[in-house]
Amino acid sequence: MKTLLKFLVVAAALGLTPAAATAQQDSNAAPQAAASQTAPAGEAAKKAIDPIDHAKPEAGIGMPDGRMGFQNQYTAIGEDALWFHDKMLMPIITIISLFVLGLLLWVIIRYRRAANPVPSRTSHNTLIEVLWTLIPVLILAAIAIPSIQLLAAQYAFPKADITIKAIGNQWYWTYQYPDNGDFEIVSNILSDEEDKKRGEPRLLGVDERMVVPAGAVVKMIVTSNDVVHSWGVPAFWTKMDAVPGRLNETWFKVDRPGLYYGQCFELCGARHGFMPIAVEVVPPAKFAEWVAYKGGTMPGAVKPTSSDATVNSPIANPPPATVAAHEATEASPAPPAVVDATATAPVSAPKAMDLSRSDTH
């Protein structure tokens, strides 16, 4: 007996007993099981937090980069307006400025007192007067025609694919999506530390971006809750004042997915420079995922009554079986009688009043 006990003690010390072997296997298997469970849970958590791969800022696209002039344009109206400014207005302004400067220099030198001691007595010149009247008219007409066409295009709203309401507040923006379940997001500026962490340009990063689908006509309804703000994105050639009690409208259509920044363009208070705008353009499929994540719905889709899709599934939750009247039991009662909707609803006949009864006590 003593020999057997010594053998068991030695075996337990060396880990050769069934209990010790089992415990060792369990202890080795536990970290592996935990690791195998942690990875999917982490991925699921990441998906729950960030359902789409958000765009990263790109230098020179949708943000100021120190250049002189306008940013690159990513809407059709923006491209037309940039061409109008760079290819038409700037050459005309440059030519006029150089011509006037040349005339001033010529007059200063040619008709100075030393070179022209006796001034001319000429008071009228018909040709010059006709030219300085006709040429400005032609220049204004050449500028007015494309300018009016561009202005008309900005206010000729095409059929909107999505409507977003931007509301200015002191000092942040809120965005409502009435076409997608009327959910709302609140967009606040990020701190300098968060900007560096996320790679956002300083004073332009926000915690909640306004997300729109690529290739869609976006109708913007712009208003304010307090003072006059102004919603605008330079890369879209879009800017609209947000006036309390008034609904202003503008639109844009961007085909290139990416991230585009803007700012409030009105002096709206002490923190006017701290309410930026960030618009993220994503493919339509990614936009649908983002809308679902925010609790909204796509047009034509039915929003489930529960976050668990199986609750509304007829397979997981089949409707109760109909029980015939002659098969009714205490556990499965018969359904109530069905009344024909076309028949006249029964009306209870009024009871005769019993004058002999008194309800007084």
C-alpha positions in Angstrom: 0.0 0.0 0.0 2.8 2.4 0.9 4.5 1.5 -2.4 1.3 2.4 -4.3 1.0 5.7 -2.6 4.6 6.6 -3.3 4.1 5.7 -7.0 1.0 8.0 -7.2 2.8 10.9 -5.5 5.8 10.5 -8.0 3.4 10.2 -10.9 1.4 13.3 -9.8 4.7 15.3 -9.5 5.7 14.3 -13.0 2.2 15.1 -14.4 1.5 11.6 -15.5 -1.9 11.2 -13.7 -5.1 11.4 -15.8 -6.2 14.5 -13.8 -3.0 16.4 -14.3 -2.8 15.5 -18.0 -6.4 16.7 -18.5 -5.7 19.9 -16.6 -2.6 20.6 -18.7 -4.5 20.0 -21.9 -7.3 22.3 -20.7 -4.8 25.0 -19.8 -3.1 24.8 -23.2 -6.4 24.8 -25.0 -7.9 27.7 -23.1 -5.5 30.4 -24.6 -6.0 28.9 -28.1 -9.8 29.0 -27.7 -9.6 32.5 -26.3 -7.4 33.6 -29.2 -9.7 32.0 -31.8 -12.7 33.7 -30.2 -11.0 37.1 -29.8 -10.1 37.6 -33.5 -13.6 37.2 -34.9 -15.0 39.3 -32.1 -12.5 42.0 -32.8 -13.3 41.9 -36.5 -17.0 42.1 -35.7 -16.5 45.0 -33.4 -14.4 46.8 -36.0 -17.2 46.2 -38.6 -19.8 47.5 -36.1 -17.8 50.6 -35.5 -16.6 51.3 -39.0 -18.7 49.5 -41.6 -17.0 51.1 -44.6 -13.3 51.9 -45.3 -13.3 55.6 -44.9 -11.4 57.7 -47.4 -8.1 59.2 -46.4 -7.2 62.8 -47.1 -5.3 63.3 -50.3 -2.9 66.2 -50.8 -4.1 68.7 -53.3 -7.6 67.1 -53.6 -10.5 68.7 -51.7 -8.4 70.7 -49.4 -6.2 73.9 -49.4 -2.6 73.2 -50.3 -1.1 76.7 -50.4 -1.6 77.3 -54.1 -2.8 80.6 -55.6 -6.2 80.2 -57.2 -9.0 77.8 -56.9 -8.9 74.1 -55.9 -9.3 71.4 -58.5 -13.0 71.0 -59.3 -14.9 67.7 -59.2 -18.3 68.8 -60.3 -19.5 69.7 -63.9 -20.5 73.2 -62.8 -17.2 73.6 -60.9 -15.2 72.6 -64.0 -17.2 75.1 -66.2 -16.7 77.8 -63.6 -13.0 77.2 -63.3 -12.6 77.3 -67.1 -14.6 80.5 -67.2 -12.4 82.1 -64.6 -9.0 80.9 -65.8 -9.5 80.9 -69.6 -11.8 83.9 -70.1 -12.0 86.3 -67.1 -8.3 86.3 -66.3 -7.1 87.0 -69.8 -9.6 89.8 -70.3 -8.7 91.4 -67.0 -5.0 91.1 -67.7 -5.3 92.7 -71.1 -7.4 95.6 -69.8 -5.1 96.2 -66.9 -2.0 96.2 -69.1 -3.7 98.5 -71.6 -4.8 101.0 -69.0 -1.3 100.9 -67.4 0.3 101.5 -70.8 -2.0 104.5 -71.5 -1.2 106.0 -68.1 2.6 105.6 -68.7 2.3 107.0 -72.2 0.3 110.1 -71.0 2.7 110.7 -68.1 5.8 110.6 -70.3 4.4 112.1 -73.6 2.4 114.9 -72.1 4.6 116.0 -69.2 5.3 119.7 -68.9 8.8 119.5 -70.1 7.9 117.6 -73.3 4.6 119.4 -74.0 4.7 122.9 -72.7 1.7 124.0 -74.8 -1.3 121.7 -74.2 -3.7 120.7 -77.0 -7.0 122.5 -77.3 -8.8 119.4 -78.7 -12.0 118.7 -76.8 -13.8 116.0 -78.8 -12.7 113.1 -80.9 -15.6 111.1 -82.4 -13.6 108.0 -83.2 -12.2 107.7 -79.7 -15.5 108.3 -78.1 -17.2 105.6 -80.2 -14.4 103.1 -79.4 -14.3 103.7 -75.7 -18.1 103.2 -75.6 -18.4 100.2 -78.0 -15.5 98.2 -76.8 -16.5 97.9 -73.1 -20.1 97.0 -74.3 -18.7 94.1 -76.4 -16.4 93.0 -73.5 -19.4 93.0 -71.1 -21.5 91.0 -73.6 -18.8 88.4 -74.0 -18.6 88.0 -70.2 -22.3 88.1 -69.6 -23.4 85.3 -72.0 -21.3 82.4 -70.4 -21.8 84.0 -66.9 -25.6 83.9 -67.2 -25.4 80.3 -68.6 -23.3 79.3 -65.6 -25.6 81.0 -63.1 -28.7 79.3 -64.7 -27.0 75.9 -64.5 -26.4 76.4 -60.8 -30.1 77.1 -60.1 -31.5 74.6 -62.7 -31.9 71.8 -60.3 -31.9 68.3 -61.9 -34.0 65.5 -60.4 -32.4 64.8 -57.0 -31.2 61.3 -56.2 -30.8 62.1 -52.5 -31.8 65.0 -50.3 -29.7 66.1 -47.3 -30.6 68.9 -44.9 -27.6 70.8 -43.4 -28.3 72.7 -40.3 -25.8 75.2 -38.9 -25.3 75.6 -35.2 -22.9 77.5 -33.0 -20.5 75.9 -33.7 -21.1 72.6 -35.5 -23.2 71.1 -38.3 -26.0 68.6 -38.2 -27.1 66.6 -41.2 -30.4 64.9 -41.8 -31.2 62.3 -44.4 -35.0 62.5 -45.0 -34.8 60.1 -48.0 -33.1 57.4 -45.9 -35.2 57.1 -42.8 -34.7 60.7 -41.6 -31.8 59.9 -39.4 -29.4 62.6 -38.2 -25.7 62.9 -37.6 -23.8 65.6 -35.7 -20.5 66.8 -37.0 -18.0 68.4 -34.7 -14.4 69.5 -35.2 -11.6 67.2 -34.1 -8.9 68.3 -31.8 -5.4 68.8 -33.1 -4.3 65.6 -31.5 -7.1 63.6 -33.3 -6.2 65.4 -36.6 -2.6 64.1 -36.3 -3.8 60.7 -35.3 -6.2 60.3 -38.2 -4.0 62.1 -40.7 -6.6 64.9 -41.2 -5.6 68.5 -42.1 -5.6 70.8 -39.1 -8.9 72.5 -38.3 -10.7 70.6 -41.1 -11.2 67.1 -39.6 -14.6 66.2 -38.1 -15.8 63.2 -36.0 -18.8 62.6 -38.3 -18.5 63.1 -42.0 -21.4 63.8 -44.4 -21.4 60.7 -46.6 -23.0 60.8 -50.1 -23.0 58.3 -53.0 -20.8 58.8 -56.0 -22.6 59.8 -59.2 -25.7 60.9 -57.4 -27.4 64.3 -57.7 -27.4 65.6 -54.1 -29.9 68.2 -53.2 -28.8 70.3 -50.2 -31.4 72.1 -48.0 -29.4 74.6 -45.9 -30.8 76.3 -42.8 -29.7 77.4 -39.3 -30.8 77.1 -35.7 -29.3 80.3 -34.4 -27.3 82.8 -36.5 -26.4 83.1 -40.2 -23.9 80.4 -41.3 -22.8 79.4 -44.7 -22.3 75.8 -46.0 -19.8 75.4 -48.7 -17.2 73.0 -50.3 -14.7 74.8 -52.6 -13.9 71.6 -54.6 -17.7 71.4 -55.6 -18.0 75.1 -56.4 -20.8 75.1 -53.9 -21.7 77.6 -51.2 -25.1 78.5 -49.7 -26.0 80.7 -46.7 -27.7 79.0 -43.8 -30.3 81.5 -42.5 -32.5 80.9 -39.5 -36.2 80.3 -40.4 -35.3 80.0 -44.1 -34.7 76.9 -46.3 -32.1 77.6 -49.0 -31.3 75.0 -51.7 -28.3 74.1 -53.8 -27.0 70.9 -55.4 -23.9 69.1 -56.5 -22.9 65.8 -58.3 -19.5 64.2 -57.7 -18.4 61.1 -59.6 -15.0 60.7 -58.0 -15.0 58.9 -54.6 -12.9 60.7 -52.0 -12.8 63.2 -49.2 -13.5 66.9 -49.7 -13.4 69.6 -47.1 -15.1 72.9 -46.6 -15.8 75.5 -43.9 -18.5 77.9 -42.6 -18.1 81.0 -44.8 -20.0 83.4 -42.6 -18.7 85.3 -39.5 -21.1 83.3 -37.1 -19.4 84.0 -33.8 -16.4 83.5 -31.6 -15.7 79.9 -32.9 -16.5 80.7 -36.5 -13.2 79.1 -37.7 -13.9 75.9 -35.8 -16.9 74.4 -37.6 -15.5 72.7 -40.7 -17.3 70.5 -43.3 -16.1 67.1 -44.5 -18.0 65.4 -47.3 -17.0 61.8 -48.1 -18.1 60.5 -51.5 -18.3 56.7 -51.6 -19.6 54.0 -54.1 -23.4 53.5 -53.9 -23.0 50.0 -52.3 -20.8 51.4 -49.6 -23.3 54.2 -49.0 -26.1 51.7 -48.5 -23.9 49.9 -45.9 -23.3 53.2 -44.1 -27.0 54.1 -44.1 -27.9 50.7 -42.6 -25.2 51.2 -40.0 -26.7 54.6 -39.0 -30.2 53.0 -38.7 -31.6 54.4 -41.9 -33.1 52.7 -45.0 -32.5 53.0 -48.7 -35.5 54.2 -50.8 -38.0 51.4 -51.4 -36.5 49.2 -48.6 -38.6 48.2 -45.6 -37.0 49.0 -42.2 -37.1 46.0 -39.9 -39.1 46.5 -36.7 -36.2 44.9 -34.7 -32.4 45.1 -35.0 -32.4 41.3 -35.1 -33.4 40.3 -38.6 -34.5 36.9 -37.4 -37.3 38.4 -35.4 -39.1 39.4 -38.6 -38.3 36.2 -40.5 -41.3 34.0 -41.3 -39.0 31.0 -41.2 -37.6 31.6 -37.7 -41.0 32.8 -36.4 -43.8 31.1 -38.4 -47.3 32.4 -38.0 -49.6 30.5 -35.6 -51.5 27.7 -37.3 -55.2 28.2 -37.7 -57.4 25.9 -35.5 -60.8 24.9 -36.6 -63.7 25.3 -34.3 -64.4 21.6 -33.9 -60.7 20.9 -33.2 -60.3 23.6 -30.5 -58.9 22.5 -27.1 -57.9 24.3 -24.0 -54.3 24.5 -25.2 -55.3 25.6 -28.8 -58.4 27.6 -28.7 -60.4 28.3 -31.8 -59.9 31.7 -33.4 -62.6 34.4 -32.8 -65.5 34.5 -35.3 -64.7 36.5 -38.4 -67.2 39.2 -39.4 -67.7 40.1 -43.0 -66.3 43.6 -43.4 -69.0 44.4 -46.0 -71.8 43.5 -43.6 -73.4 46.2 -41.4 -71.8 46.3 -38.0 -74.2 45.1 -35.3 -75.6 47.8 -33.1 -76.7 47.0 -29.6 -80.3 48.0 -28.9 -80.7 50.5 -26.1 -82.2 49.0 -22.9 -85.4 50.4 -21.5 -84.8 52.7 -18.6 -86.0 51.3 -15.3 -87.5 54.2 -13.5 -88.2 52.2 -10.4 -84.5 51.6 -9.8 -82.6 54.2 -7.9 -78.8 54.4 -7.9 -78.6 56.8 -5.0 -77.3 55.5 -1.7 
